[in-house]
Amino acid sequence: MKNKHPFDCKRRGEWAEAWFCAAALHHDLRIARMLGASDPIDHIVVSGPKMSRVQVKRTTVVKRRAYRVAVHHRHGLYRSADVDFIAVLIIPTSTWYIIPVAEIKALVIPLYPHLLCGGPFEKFREAWHLLQ
């Protein structure tokens, strides 16, 4: 599926981050935004005494019936020492996955928001409760 959004890569990332903030607020979470692009953290989510470090990703890429999302940075996989969760937006289905970084073992993961039961990450579909 070809990306239908006319933005460049940086703008698409900013757009997904803004959408993440709106969705998190909808789930009664508080958000702190990181300034700059040098840290692996996009947002800190606050719920009561709990604080979670979140990296936001998005995709429109479909291969072999799965949406593919790159869940790494230029130096490799995100580590638990750097970030707690990867929040992935599947743009065409408006679906969020809130995935603990410790669950991610590959640079690119498949997600199946259009199927009822599809893959090891389905338990993280719309799992906003993990941030609460």
C-alpha positions as CSV (number, residue, x, y, z in Angstrom):
1,M,0.0,0.0,0.0
2,K,1.4,3.3,-1.0
3,N,1.6,6.1,1.6
4,K,-1.3,8.5,0.9
5,H,0.0,11.3,3.2
6,P,1.9,14.1,1.3
7,F,4.3,14.7,4.2
8,D,8.0,13.9,4.2
9,C,9.3,11.3,6.7
10,K,9.9,13.7,9.5
11,R,6.5,15.3,9.2
12,R,4.8,11.9,9.2
13,G,6.6,11.1,12.4
14,E,5.5,14.4,14.0
15,W,1.9,13.8,12.8
16,A,1.9,10.3,14.4
17,E,3.3,11.7,17.7
18,A,0.5,14.3,17.8
19,W,-2.0,11.6,17.2
20,F,-0.4,9.6,20.0
21,C,-0.8,12.5,22.4
22,A,-4.5,12.9,21.5
23,A,-5.1,9.2,22.0
24,A,-3.2,9.1,25.3
25,L,-5.2,12.1,26.6
26,H,-8.4,10.3,25.6
27,H,-7.2,7.4,27.9
28,D,-6.7,9.9,30.8
29,L,-2.9,9.8,30.6
30,R,-0.7,12.8,31.0
31,I,2.0,13.5,28.4
32,A,5.5,15.1,28.6
33,R,7.1,15.8,25.2
34,M,10.9,15.4,24.8
35,L,12.6,18.2,23.0
36,G,15.0,17.5,20.2
37,A,15.5,14.3,18.2
38,S,18.7,12.9,19.7
39,D,17.0,10.7,22.4
40,P,15.2,7.5,21.8
41,I,12.2,8.8,23.8
42,D,9.4,10.7,22.1
43,H,7.2,11.1,25.1
44,I,7.0,10.4,28.8
45,V,3.5,9.1,29.8
46,V,2.4,9.8,33.4
47,S,-0.3,7.9,35.2
48,G,-0.4,8.4,38.9
49,P,3.1,7.6,40.2
50,K,4.0,5.6,37.1
51,M,6.1,7.1,34.3
52,S,6.7,5.3,31.0
53,R,9.2,6.3,28.3
54,V,7.6,5.9,24.9
55,Q,8.9,5.8,21.3
56,V,6.2,6.4,18.7
57,K,6.3,4.6,15.3
58,R,3.9,4.5,12.4
59,T,3.4,2.5,9.2
60,T,1.3,2.0,6.1
61,V,3.6,-0.7,4.6
62,V,1.9,-4.1,3.9
63,K,3.9,-7.2,2.9
64,R,2.5,-10.7,3.0
65,R,-0.8,-9.6,4.6
66,A,1.0,-7.9,7.5
67,Y,1.7,-4.3,8.3
68,R,5.5,-4.0,8.7
69,V,7.0,-1.6,11.1
70,A,10.6,-0.8,11.8
71,V,11.1,-0.8,15.6
72,H,14.7,0.2,15.7
73,H,16.9,3.2,15.5
74,R,20.1,3.6,13.4
75,H,22.2,1.8,16.1
76,G,19.9,-1.3,16.4
77,L,17.0,-2.3,18.6
78,Y,15.7,-0.1,21.3
79,R,16.8,-1.3,24.7
80,S,14.9,-1.4,28.0
81,A,17.5,0.9,29.5
82,D,16.4,3.6,27.0
83,V,12.7,3.2,26.4
84,D,9.8,1.2,28.0
85,F,7.3,1.0,25.2
86,I,7.0,1.3,21.4
87,A,3.7,2.8,20.4
88,V,2.9,1.9,16.8
89,L,0.2,3.5,14.8
90,I,-1.2,1.5,11.8
91,I,-2.3,4.5,9.8
92,P,-4.9,2.9,7.4
93,T,-6.8,1.2,10.3
94,S,-6.2,3.9,12.9
95,T,-5.0,1.1,15.3
96,W,-2.5,1.5,18.1
97,Y,-0.2,-1.2,19.5
98,I,1.4,-0.4,22.8
99,I,4.3,-2.9,22.9
100,P,6.8,-3.3,25.8
101,V,10.3,-2.9,24.3
102,A,11.3,-6.1,26.1
103,E,8.9,-8.1,23.8
104,I,10.6,-6.9,20.6
105,K,13.4,-9.2,19.3
106,A,13.5,-8.2,15.6
107,L,14.3,-4.9,13.7
108,V,11.0,-5.1,11.8
109,I,7.8,-6.7,13.2
110,P,4.5,-7.8,11.5
111,L,1.2,-6.5,12.8
112,Y,-2.3,-7.7,11.7
113,P,-4.9,-5.2,12.8
114,H,-7.2,-6.3,10.0
115,L,-7.4,-9.9,11.3
116,L,-9.2,-11.2,14.4
117,C,-6.3,-13.3,15.6
118,G,-3.0,-12.6,14.0
119,G,0.4,-12.8,15.5
120,P,2.3,-12.5,18.7
121,F,1.7,-8.8,19.2
122,E,-2.1,-8.9,19.1
123,K,-2.2,-8.9,22.9
124,F,-0.8,-5.3,22.7
125,R,-3.5,-4.0,20.3
126,E,-5.0,-0.9,21.9
127,A,-3.2,-1.9,25.2
128,W,-3.4,1.6,26.7
129,H,-3.8,0.0,30.1
130,L,-0.1,-0.9,30.1
131,L,0.7,2.8,30.4
132,Q,-1.7,3.3,33.3
